[in-house]
């Protein structure tokens, strides 16, 4: 008998669904340099997966003399412009897996720390209704690595977190999803995910289907008891 499909699949966006991390880095570096500071590749990697307000505070520490909200709006605007010019840079296999989940009737949520206007730009550029729900950075009080964004998505979908699969590319995102109780799949991009607590690490989503996620979920969800 085939394993039961997850009750929902929860997707991170930047670096997981779409390869936008280079866009963020390309926006951060000139901003820091415009205030006379320097921004290394290692510093850029350190903010991958953080809430944008937290990332903005780190940029302030690097010398950016702007309020947090202005930093977030500036970076978001830069990345939105890049998306509109270049289209959605899907990670390998991500669009195909989303389409397969949709065909299988599995609910999906986008759980991102990017602003809602950014998330909706990405979802609007997908050529089919890929997501049932979007939880964005400006929708939550505590961002990743807190579990709140994933718990909020599960509550809105009416599903038990233990019956969901979350897909992430960053240590902070994995910590959030694991703490929420989701079966957590890491698909690394910019940083290593070894030792982050993910239930599984796949090098790519290419060739993966809803059936693969069902098997992953079945292998790691809490055992059901019968009487």
PLY file of the C-alpha trace (Angstrom):
ply
format ascii 1.0
element vertex 227
property float x
property float y
property float z
element edge 226
property int vertex1
property int vertex2
end_header
0.00 0.00 0.00
1.31 3.46 -0.89
2.19 5.74 2.05
-0.39 8.35 3.02
0.21 11.80 1.54
1.09 14.60 3.98
-1.81 16.73 5.21
0.06 19.73 3.77
3.46 20.70 2.39
4.96 23.94 3.67
7.52 25.71 1.50
10.14 28.27 2.32
10.60 30.71 -0.57
14.03 32.33 -0.92
16.62 29.67 -1.68
14.10 26.81 -1.50
11.38 27.54 -4.04
13.30 30.23 -5.92
17.00 31.00 -6.11
16.76 34.64 -5.02
19.57 34.62 -2.45
22.01 36.14 -4.98
19.49 38.97 -5.52
19.46 39.71 -1.78
23.24 39.66 -1.59
23.48 41.92 -4.63
21.22 44.42 -2.84
22.98 44.21 0.54
26.54 44.83 -0.61
26.09 48.23 -2.31
23.84 49.39 0.52
26.53 48.72 3.12
29.24 50.18 0.88
27.20 53.36 0.36
27.70 54.06 4.07
31.43 53.33 3.89
31.23 49.80 5.26
32.14 46.40 3.91
29.94 43.34 3.51
31.63 39.99 3.06
30.22 36.82 1.57
30.39 35.25 5.03
28.31 38.09 6.51
25.75 37.66 3.75
25.51 33.93 4.45
24.93 34.64 8.16
21.61 36.39 7.45
20.23 33.71 5.11
16.90 32.53 6.50
16.61 35.27 9.13
13.59 37.52 9.48
14.16 40.72 7.52
14.02 42.93 10.61
16.78 40.85 12.22
18.82 41.00 9.00
18.33 44.77 8.88
19.71 45.12 12.41
22.81 43.19 11.36
23.18 45.57 8.42
22.92 48.47 10.86
25.79 46.93 12.84
27.75 46.85 9.58
27.28 50.62 9.27
23.99 51.18 7.46
22.57 54.33 9.06
18.92 53.80 8.18
15.91 52.69 10.24
15.10 48.99 10.13
11.90 49.53 8.15
13.69 51.61 5.51
16.37 48.93 5.11
13.73 46.23 4.66
11.80 48.31 2.13
14.97 49.15 0.20
16.15 45.54 -0.04
12.68 44.27 -0.90
12.37 46.84 -3.67
15.72 45.83 -5.16
14.84 42.13 -5.18
11.36 42.80 -6.60
12.93 44.75 -9.46
15.28 41.85 -10.19
12.36 39.39 -10.18
10.30 41.52 -12.54
13.21 41.85 -14.93
14.42 38.25 -14.82
11.31 36.25 -13.94
11.05 33.59 -11.26
14.33 31.65 -10.93
12.87 28.34 -9.72
15.21 25.93 -8.03
15.56 22.64 -9.93
12.46 20.48 -9.58
10.55 22.95 -7.38
7.90 23.99 -9.89
7.38 20.39 -11.01
6.99 19.15 -7.43
4.51 21.94 -6.68
2.47 20.96 -9.73
2.51 17.30 -8.71
1.33 18.17 -5.19
-1.46 20.25 -6.69
-2.50 17.36 -8.96
-2.49 15.02 -5.94
-4.73 17.39 -3.97
-2.16 18.14 -1.25
-2.62 21.60 0.33
0.45 23.84 0.13
1.57 26.94 2.00
4.37 29.39 1.31
6.03 30.25 4.63
8.55 33.01 4.03
10.20 35.78 5.99
10.08 38.03 2.94
7.40 40.71 2.91
3.95 39.79 1.63
4.32 42.02 -1.44
7.42 40.06 -2.36
5.77 36.67 -1.76
2.70 37.63 -3.77
4.87 38.85 -6.65
6.51 35.42 -6.78
3.24 33.49 -6.52
1.61 35.73 -9.15
4.43 34.93 -11.57
3.84 31.17 -11.24
1.68 29.99 -14.13
-0.77 28.03 -11.98
-2.39 28.53 -8.53
0.44 26.89 -6.62
-0.34 27.83 -3.01
-3.42 27.63 -0.82
-1.91 29.98 1.76
0.89 32.53 2.13
2.41 33.36 5.53
4.89 36.21 5.08
7.33 38.03 7.31
4.94 40.89 8.00
2.23 38.41 9.07
4.07 37.07 12.13
5.26 38.52 15.42
8.24 36.20 15.86
10.10 35.20 12.67
12.15 32.13 11.88
14.04 30.53 13.65
11.00 30.66 15.98
8.34 28.08 15.07
5.56 30.67 14.89
5.37 31.06 11.07
4.96 27.31 10.57
2.51 26.96 13.45
0.48 29.84 11.99
0.38 28.14 8.59
-0.72 24.83 10.10
-3.45 26.52 12.14
-4.75 28.35 9.07
-4.82 25.12 7.05
-6.36 23.19 9.94
-3.65 20.51 9.98
-1.48 18.92 12.65
2.15 20.05 12.17
3.30 16.43 12.69
1.32 15.49 9.58
3.06 18.07 7.37
6.34 18.26 5.48
8.31 21.52 5.51
10.95 22.21 2.86
13.81 24.56 3.77
17.28 25.61 2.60
18.65 27.42 5.67
19.59 26.42 9.23
17.26 29.08 10.66
14.36 27.82 8.58
15.02 24.21 9.54
15.13 25.13 13.22
11.76 26.85 12.86
10.11 23.94 11.07
11.54 21.29 13.43
10.46 23.31 16.47
6.94 23.53 15.00
6.82 19.74 14.78
6.87 19.35 10.99
8.77 16.60 9.22
11.53 18.79 7.86
13.34 18.35 4.56
16.52 20.31 3.90
17.59 21.13 0.34
20.82 23.09 0.74
21.81 25.95 -1.50
24.13 28.59 -0.01
25.01 27.00 3.33
25.50 23.51 4.72
22.55 21.96 6.53
24.51 19.15 8.16
23.72 18.92 11.87
20.76 21.32 11.73
18.19 18.73 12.80
16.48 18.20 9.44
14.81 14.80 9.17
16.29 14.38 5.68
18.63 16.20 3.32
18.12 15.97 -0.44
20.66 17.56 -2.79
17.87 18.65 -5.14
14.13 18.43 -5.70
14.67 17.46 -9.31
12.76 14.29 -10.15
10.95 14.25 -6.80
7.18 13.77 -6.56
4.35 13.86 -4.04
4.95 10.14 -3.52
8.51 10.83 -2.36
7.23 13.33 0.20
4.60 10.81 1.33
7.35 8.27 1.99
9.41 10.85 3.87
6.41 11.84 5.98
5.53 8.22 6.74
9.09 7.47 7.82
9.27 10.32 10.33
5.79 11.16 11.56
4.91 9.89 15.05
3.63 6.35 14.99
-0.15 6.08 15.03
-1.59 3.79 17.69
-4.54 1.50 17.18
-6.80 -0.38 19.59
0 1
1 2
2 3
3 4
4 5
5 6
6 7
7 8
8 9
9 10
10 11
11 12
12 13
13 14
14 15
15 16
16 17
17 18
18 19
19 20
20 21
21 22
22 23
23 24
24 25
25 26
26 27
27 28
28 29
29 30
30 31
31 32
32 33
33 34
34 35
35 36
36 37
37 38
38 39
39 40
40 41
41 42
42 43
43 44
44 45
45 46
46 47
47 48
48 49
49 50
50 51
51 52
52 53
53 54
54 55
55 56
56 57
57 58
58 59
59 60
60 61
61 62
62 63
63 64
64 65
65 66
66 67
67 68
68 69
69 70
70 71
71 72
72 73
73 74
74 75
75 76
76 77
77 78
78 79
79 80
80 81
81 82
82 83
83 84
84 85
85 86
86 87
87 88
88 89
89 90
90 91
91 92
92 93
93 94
94 95
95 96
96 97
97 98
98 99
99 100
100 101
101 102
102 103
103 104
104 105
105 106
106 107
107 108
108 109
109 110
110 111
111 112
112 113
113 114
114 115
115 116
116 117
117 118
118 119
119 120
120 121
121 122
122 123
123 124
124 125
125 126
126 127
127 128
128 129
129 130
130 131
131 132
132 133
133 134
134 135
135 136
136 137
137 138
138 139
139 140
140 141
141 142
142 143
143 144
144 145
145 146
146 147
147 148
148 149
149 150
150 151
151 152
152 153
153 154
154 155
155 156
156 157
157 158
158 159
159 160
160 161
161 162
162 163
163 164
164 165
165 166
166 167
167 168
168 169
169 170
170 171
171 172
172 173
173 174
174 175
175 176
176 177
177 178
178 179
179 180
180 181
181 182
182 183
183 184
184 185
185 186
186 187
187 188
188 189
189 190
190 191
191 192
192 193
193 194
194 195
195 196
196 197
197 198
198 199
199 200
200 201
201 202
202 203
203 204
204 205
205 206
206 207
207 208
208 209
209 210
210 211
211 212
212 213
213 214
214 215
215 216
216 217
217 218
218 219
219 220
220 221
221 222
222 223
223 224
224 225
225 226
